[in-house]
Amino acid sequence: MDFERIAAEYQDRIFRLALSVLGERGAAEEAAQDALLRIWKGLGGFRGESSLSTWIFSIARNACLTARGRRAAWAQMASLEDPAARRAAECQPAGSPSAAAMRDAAGLLDRLPAKYRQVVALFYMQEKSYDEVAEMLGLPVGTVKTYLFRARQSLAGQIARERVRKGGT
Amino acid sequence: MACPRLKELAAGDATAIAHAARCEECHALLEALAEVDATLDAAFAGISAPLGVAARARAIAHRQMPLRRPSVLPEVLDFIGWAAVLTLAAVLIPKFLPDIQALLARLG
């Protein structure tokens, strides 16, 4: 399979995976680009020992984790050197039509434990396909279902309780 | 949050959903679940990669590729050709040299 076809077929999913890991479009774009570069370089060595999609997503996950590690290191350095620079680096891009929706969603995801956030974000990006989310994250489908169930239950429970509290006061 | 059917409701169980119409607690959770779905759908559904991601990756790959060393085959073939010509000349010239000298003498 040639790179053009792989890029056409997988670039959206790689970008979504990166966005679910990194939580910010600019960083996700860079990570997706890095993942595609690694795929390009490694394509000649792909021997078909695993399926193509498994191979692609494992490369993409590694690229995302590298990017996350790099960002964490930079944020730490920036916080030591210049608190203002750190705030600027962490600032989310605004002005896109979905900026408000992204803020609302980020507010919801912040209420969840870290291990659930990525699964939840990716589930809604991937048209709610458990199988695809499981393959992209390299997790069993049962684990994805469990995480999603707990995450949705937790979020809905918090919202319902807040409503009851507001209604009661 | 004490209704025993809350868990079934979060799992999307149909009878629990019917029960939610009568139970205030479950009804609130069902509405909250819908709100969670709507918020996350609005933020994440239909997200696609920015244009040109693959093209940029390809361009970087091209820049990073080392220049390939040209093949030495043409030089080898050239060398073999000249060697053959010189060998042939070395064999034929001494053989026909007397005849050529005789011809030149007759013409001169």
Interface residues (C-beta under 8 A of the other chain):
Chain A: F3 E4 A7 A8 Q11 D12 I14 F15 R16 L19 R25 E29 A32 Q33 D34 L36 L37 W40 K41 S98 A101 M102 D104 A105 A106 L108 V120 A121 Y124 M125 E127 F149 R152 Q153 L155 A156 G157 Q158 I159 A160 R161 R163 V164
Chain B: M1 L6 K7 A10 A11 E25 A28 L29 E31 A32 L33 E35 V36 D37 T39 L40 D41 A42 A43 F44 A45 I47 S48 A49 P50 V53 A54 R56 A57 R58 I60 A61
